[in-house]
């Protein structure tokens, strides 16, 4: 929503053809576009000015003035009413001139009040105070210069001053209401934009979380498929037991990958449901190491955590994913080498996880990778309030390390 969405609230003198709607009190030289509403408002104000002017003209005739004076009052009233059609260009000038004329020509009083109302609606307080003060003075002077025989002098003065104050207050109230509506619509527009931004950020975070989960869950299984399939390709003359063993690993990994994929799809289809399979924790790290050993990796697990089940579920799951990704990378980029998984820490000190592998020996089969796994691990550690780092070791190997908060 933009400022043009509430242009219907404002008369055309507040709307420029190129600048959009101007708030009350703004000025501009752009030629306004007149609408049907503007013509209707102009006609209504003209009729109000004529009606009040006729009352003033009747007062002039009742006071016994000569025909020449009545004629001049009539001409002044007609010119004053006609000048209201130009009030959009020079509201202040017209209001000041009509306020001065109203002191000596009662027929101008209606046009002067209309001009004062227009200034009060479309100008800030200072111009309104100037025109209102002048109108108050002329309204008090007019009964003294052109008294009405049928009305006491004090009554006429009080009535003129009260009428000027009522018109000024009414105009300022209209201006305040318009400004309030504009402010509320702008606030609603900002709130809607902020809500859209929050929804977009939530969707982005959800997509990132899904991408991390799918990568962490499936990359481990698919890497096993890729490594063993590559081994079969490089060694077509391998003994039958080794071929059978590799085929079994490929079959089991494909089956597990399908199960993990079904679990993720089930969670996505049923928000809030964690699926039928339990989420991994630090207590299931032993099974991950056993699975890696079964696939042919030489993995050493060194855990100094007394009770892995006491680790908070979210921290344990993050630690598991870090170890899983570290072993996956070791299997892809340094097959046949030994890997070490170290886990330590305790409540209050935090949980540390480190996965190291030695330098690869000989030719390494090309396994495609995007590097998103390490990025996802860094995001996981940051979301958990911890730290993550990775890099080569002194012996040419590679290591990933993470520290995760573990409150007591």
Order of alpha helices (4+ residues) and beta strands (2+ residues): beta-beta-alpha-alpha-alpha-alpha-alpha-alpha-alpha-alpha-beta-alpha-beta-beta-alpha-beta-beta
